[in-house]
Amino acid sequence: MKPLCKIQLFFFFLFFISITASSYSNAAERYYYQLKIYHLKTKAHEDRLDQYLQNAYLPAMHRMGIKNVGVFKPVESDTTYGKRVYVLTPFRTWSQLENAEQKLAEDQQYLTDGKDYIAAVYNDAPYTRLETIVLRAFPKMPEPAVPELTANKTDRIYELRSYESPTESYNLNKVKMFNDGDEVALFKRLGFNAVFYSEVLAGSHMPNLMYMVSFNGMADHDKLWKVFGSDPYWKSLSAKPEYQNNVNHIDALFLHPTAYSDF
């Protein structure tokens, strides 16, 4: 076999660089999500947090170029009703997520509008505990979507689901099932109005993945999940030997969007 000439080596090098750059670019297009879970005790906590989120945090995120931020609360029948607030912030890049707090600290309008929350004293905090989960979007849905729902905002149901796996390997297998197995496409075909699908990079229930789907109401939710369970593609996919035992615990939270939520 003849050795490659310099010209051939040069073009081979350019080809390698283009492929590498393309792969990096495609990988970088997947959004990162920050899910903050505020733990509350009182109605005063909830009201104070609403004021901060609506008047300071969301406007500051919008100024930062993040146009859609979701704020959700448990439905009335949930045991955590009035005790939790979920804030979903999508970031286009890791750098945007990493630098968000610094940008907030430099935003004078935010500091003024959010002073009551930001400068709260130790014995009058606006929440009892704050939990943060960091996620990365699936390749099959690399960015979030605002659902196309027709019901009144207060009637809409957002279902936040967490799938925990026995080990990291099983978790990767379930992520593969969503992407290579086209579980994401199945949800889309059936009209589940997904907000996001993601792998959890840091959180308190790892290894797990999380996603959020939405409905016009609970009747819509029950109907679609019934259709999902009897769908021939789902029956075939879930029966495949390579996808067995990859989930050992599921949490499903039913949430309403706040009036000021972007989602």
C-alpha positions in Angstrom: 0.0 0.0 0.0 1.4 3.4 -1.1 2.0 6.0 1.7 -0.2 9.0 1.6 1.2 12.1 0.0 1.3 15.4 1.8 -1.7 16.7 -0.2 -3.7 13.6 0.8 -2.7 14.0 4.4 -3.7 17.6 4.4 -7.2 16.9 3.1 -7.5 13.9 5.5 -6.7 16.3 8.3 -9.3 18.8 7.2 -11.9 16.1 6.9 -11.0 14.9 10.5 -11.3 18.4 11.9 -14.6 19.1 10.1 -16.1 15.8 11.5 -14.8 16.6 15.0 -16.1 20.1 14.9 -19.5 19.0 13.6 -19.8 16.4 16.4 -18.9 19.0 19.0 -21.4 21.5 17.5 -24.2 19.0 17.5 -23.4 18.0 21.1 -23.3 21.7 22.2 -26.8 22.3 20.7 -28.4 20.2 23.5 -29.8 22.4 26.2 -29.0 22.3 29.9 -31.8 22.7 32.4 -31.7 23.9 36.0 -34.7 22.7 38.1 -35.0 24.5 41.4 -37.4 23.1 44.0 -38.3 25.5 46.8 -39.5 23.9 50.0 -42.0 26.1 51.8 -43.8 26.0 55.2 -46.2 29.0 55.1 -48.4 31.0 52.8 -46.2 33.9 53.5 -43.3 31.9 52.1 -45.3 31.2 48.9 -46.4 34.8 48.4 -42.9 36.2 49.0 -41.4 33.7 46.5 -44.1 34.5 43.9 -43.2 38.2 44.2 -39.5 37.4 43.7 -40.0 35.0 40.8 -42.5 37.1 38.9 -41.0 40.6 39.4 -37.3 39.9 39.7 -36.1 36.4 38.6 -38.1 35.9 35.4 -37.6 39.5 34.0 -33.8 39.1 34.7 -33.7 35.8 32.9 -35.5 37.4 30.0 -33.0 40.2 29.9 -30.3 37.5 29.8 -31.8 36.1 26.6 -33.7 33.2 28.2 -37.2 33.7 27.0 -39.0 30.8 28.6 -38.8 30.0 32.3 -41.4 27.7 33.9 -42.8 28.1 37.4 -45.0 25.3 38.6 -46.9 24.3 41.8 -48.4 21.0 42.9 -52.0 20.4 42.2 -54.5 20.8 45.1 -54.8 17.1 45.7 -51.1 16.6 46.2 -49.7 16.3 49.8 -47.1 18.9 48.9 -49.7 21.5 47.8 -48.6 24.9 49.1 -45.2 23.4 50.2 -43.3 23.3 46.9 -42.5 25.5 44.0 -40.7 24.2 40.9 -38.7 26.6 38.7 -37.4 25.3 35.3 -34.8 27.4 33.6 -33.4 26.3 30.2 -29.9 27.3 29.2 -28.6 27.0 25.6 -25.1 26.2 26.7 -23.2 25.1 29.8 -21.4 28.4 29.9 -24.7 30.2 30.1 -25.8 28.1 33.1 -22.4 28.5 34.8 -22.4 32.3 34.5 -26.1 32.9 35.3 -25.6 33.7 39.0 -22.7 36.1 38.2 -24.9 37.9 35.6 -27.7 38.2 38.2 -25.3 39.7 40.7 -24.4 42.3 38.1 -28.0 43.1 37.1 -28.9 46.3 39.1 -32.6 46.0 38.1 -32.8 42.5 39.4 -31.0 43.5 42.7 -33.6 46.2 43.2 -36.7 44.3 42.2 -35.6 41.2 44.2 -34.3 43.0 47.3 -36.8 41.5 49.7 -35.8 37.9 48.7 -32.1 38.5 48.1 -31.4 40.4 51.3 -33.6 38.2 53.5 -32.2 37.8 57.1 -31.3 34.4 58.5 -34.4 34.2 60.8 -36.8 35.3 58.1 -35.8 33.3 55.0 -38.3 33.1 52.1 -38.1 29.2 52.1 -37.0 26.4 54.3 -34.7 24.6 51.8 -33.7 24.9 48.2 -33.0 21.8 46.1 -31.3 22.1 42.7 -31.2 19.5 39.9 -29.0 19.9 36.8 -30.1 18.2 33.6 -29.0 17.8 30.0 -31.5 17.5 27.1 -31.8 14.2 25.2 -30.5 14.2 21.6 -34.0 13.4 20.3 -35.4 16.6 21.9 -32.3 18.9 22.2 -34.3 22.0 23.3 -37.4 22.7 25.3 -40.8 23.4 23.8 -43.8 25.5 24.9 -46.8 23.1 24.7 -49.6 23.7 22.3 -52.5 23.5 24.8 -56.0 25.0 24.5 -57.3 24.8 28.1 -57.2 27.8 30.5 -53.8 28.0 32.0 -55.1 27.3 35.5 -56.6 24.0 34.3 -53.5 22.7 32.6 -51.6 19.7 34.0 -47.8 19.4 33.7 -46.5 16.0 34.7 -42.9 15.9 35.9 -41.6 12.3 35.8 -38.5 10.9 37.3 -37.3 7.4 36.3 -34.7 5.9 38.7 -32.5 3.0 37.7 -30.7 0.3 39.7 -27.3 1.3 38.4 -25.6 3.9 36.1 -25.5 1.3 33.3 -29.3 0.6 33.5 -29.9 4.4 33.5 -27.9 4.7 30.3 -29.9 1.9 28.9 -33.2 3.7 29.7 -31.8 6.9 28.1 -31.0 4.8 25.0 -34.5 3.5 25.0 -35.9 7.0 24.8 -33.5 8.0 22.0 -32.5 5.0 19.9 -35.7 3.2 20.8 -37.7 6.2 19.7 -39.7 6.4 22.9 -39.5 10.2 22.4 -41.1 9.9 19.0 -43.9 7.8 20.4 -44.8 10.4 22.9 -44.8 13.0 20.2 -47.0 10.9 17.9 -49.6 10.4 20.6 -49.7 14.2 21.4 -48.2 14.3 24.9 -46.9 17.9 24.4 -43.5 17.4 26.0 -41.7 20.3 27.5 -38.3 18.5 27.8 -36.6 15.1 28.1 -33.3 14.9 30.0 -30.6 13.0 31.7 -29.9 14.1 35.3 -26.3 15.3 35.7 -26.6 16.2 39.4 -29.4 15.6 41.8 -30.6 13.7 44.9 -32.2 10.6 43.2 -29.5 9.4 40.9 -29.1 7.6 38.6 -32.3 8.9 37.0 -33.7 10.7 34.0 -36.5 13.3 34.1 -39.0 14.6 31.6 -42.1 16.8 31.6 -45.3 16.3 29.5 -48.4 18.4 29.6 -52.2 18.1 29.2 -55.3 20.2 29.0 -56.5 18.5 32.2 -56.6 15.2 34.1 -59.1 13.7 31.7 -56.7 14.4 28.9 -53.9 12.9 30.9 -55.8 9.7 31.7 -56.9 9.3 28.1 -53.4 9.7 26.6 -51.7 7.4 29.0 -54.3 4.7 28.4 -53.6 5.1 24.6 -49.8 4.9 25.3 -50.1 1.7 27.3 -52.0 -0.1 24.5 -49.9 1.3 21.6 -48.4 -1.6 19.5 -45.1 0.2 19.2 -44.8 0.6 23.0 -45.7 -3.0 23.6 -43.0 -4.1 21.1 -40.4 -1.7 22.5 -41.0 -2.5 26.2 -40.8 -6.2 25.5 -37.4 -6.2 23.9 -34.8 -8.1 26.0 -32.2 -5.4 25.9 -34.5 -2.9 27.6 -35.6 -5.0 30.6 -35.2 -4.0 34.3 -33.8 -0.5 33.5 -36.2 1.3 35.8 -36.9 0.4 39.4 -38.7 3.5 40.7 -40.9 6.1 39.1 -42.1 9.4 40.6 -44.9 11.4 38.8 -45.7 14.9 40.0 -48.8 16.7 38.8 -48.3 20.5 38.6 -50.2 23.6 37.6 -48.3 26.5 35.9 -48.4 29.8 37.7 -50.2 32.7 36.0 -46.8 34.3 35.2 -45.0 31.1 34.0 -43.7 31.2 30.5 -44.6 27.5 29.9 
